[in-house]
Amino acid sequence: MRAPRVLGPAAAATLVFCAGIGLAHADARTGTAADTGAKVLPETMAMLKHAISIPTVEGQHQVPVLAAYLADKLKAAGFAASDVEIIPVGETAALVTRYRGTGEGKPILLSGHMDVVAAKRKDWTRDPFTLVEENGYLYGRGTADMKTAVVVLVETLIRLKREGFKPRHDLILLLSGDEETTMASTRELAKRYHDAEFLLNADAGGGTLNPATGQPALYEIQAAEKTYADFQISLSSAGGHSSEPNADNAIYRLARVIDRVAGYQFPPQSNEITRASLRALGAHTPGPLGAAMTRFAAHPDDAAAAATISADPAYVGQIRTTCVATMLNGGHALNALPQSASVNVNCRIFPGTPVDSVRDTLVKVINDQSATVTVLPPPPVASPASPLRQDVIAAVTAAVHARFPGVEVVPGMSAGASDSMYFRNAGVPSYGIDAAFTKPDDTFAHGLNEKLPASEVEAGLEFWHRVLMQLAK
């Protein structure tokens, strides 16, 4: 085991060689072309080191700082100042960069986000805002979600500019600044840039490695995602002195309501995207879970298969709407009976299911006429599945097979939410195509000690170059 090291400017430039994935090795293993060159990779690593060091968490006012840094890099590479715009949105910002083509086709949008989830130094093994390489992994907040992909997208546009690439379609890079929170910058971007051919989102999809062997299992193109909605369930009572308890205790009543929500399971659902994904996953998943995936893909009415899949937290969201209590609030004094109590219930709603129907179901499940159930802002956004465009599938498949020949490429649905939902809602077909291949639950995105295999930086550079050269030519 090699001791961890912090990446200084010189070390960042040689990280990939020290991590055992130098260019010559990568050519043989991943199909990376030699023209990735001595310049692109060191530039990318130096840029990533700086990006990780900027704590772009909510309330820190640092997203505009990162946006300005990336904007300067793009302009220094030859992008006109008029084609690089920073859009202030509250305390955050969005960054838009237009790579001009011949104008023969509608623009192709490229999506990512600059913000990250908060991270406390005392909880982490390493400083979350210092890029560290250890045992073939990059550690730091944003390595997986998703500063690495943001930097790779920026560097890919710079590379195309140097190569003199002239696409038929304009390429418009849209980097939001609050995807992890309110998505206000995303909404602003979707308002401005909805007249497009399609959107490619680096924050979804991606490749899966077999957890036992480390070999590539499959690659998923995210073509759908669930609707995000927060419901507040509130109860109230007259309260009173804590020395005189009574049956009308808002906290006790809320506890019974929460138990009912916890005990309810929405019925199984599927569509062509989730069935295709489960069919492919089943072939690579050992034991009863894999067998259940295969059976459910063929027979979505198989209750036993649905039950087996639903018992796994990683996959229950693929076949059901899910609702879970996430935050509690109640009482007003230590020595008083509570006058109010509430719980936030976060729901991830299967595509095509109306938000109001989920609220109606919750009302029936809690079975308490004194409770109020309200949808919290911002209003949930319906996100219809995108059509499976053959040109997108072909370009992504070619890029995946250049690295891992023969790996199955399938459509998939995200149980979580991404910026794509606002663009799908605006009529823009959207596809999540993260370049990285990782093991399930190996990156700790949003969690402690977030990491990404160091190999995925160079692989990402080649992946995005191939995809954009094919789709925008």
NORDAUR-V980315 format. One line per field, one symbol per residue. psi: psi as a letter, one per 20 degrees, with the letter a starting at -180 (. if undefined). A space follows every 50 residues. Layout:
psi=???
//
This chain:
psi=pqqqqqorgghhhjghghjklrggghghhijpqhjhriggghgghhgggg ghionlrpiikighggghghghgghhijpqhijoppopnciarqppppop bijhrqqpqpqrqirrqqpphhiqhroikpppppljqpqqoighnlhghg hggghghgghghikpnrhqqpopoorjlhidikhhghgghhhminqgrpo ojjrarqpqphghjqpgrppooiqqqpppppppqqrribapiimqrimoh gghhghgghgghiqpqqqrrrhghggghgghhijorahgghhggghhhni johgghggghiohiihiijqpqppphqqpqriqhkqqpiqqqqpoppopp pipqhhhgghggghghloiiqpoqpqqqpqopnqqqqnphhggggggghg hhgnpipppqqrpphaqrhhhhhghjjopqpplpiqprqpkihkpiaqlq rpphhighhhggghggghhghi.
//
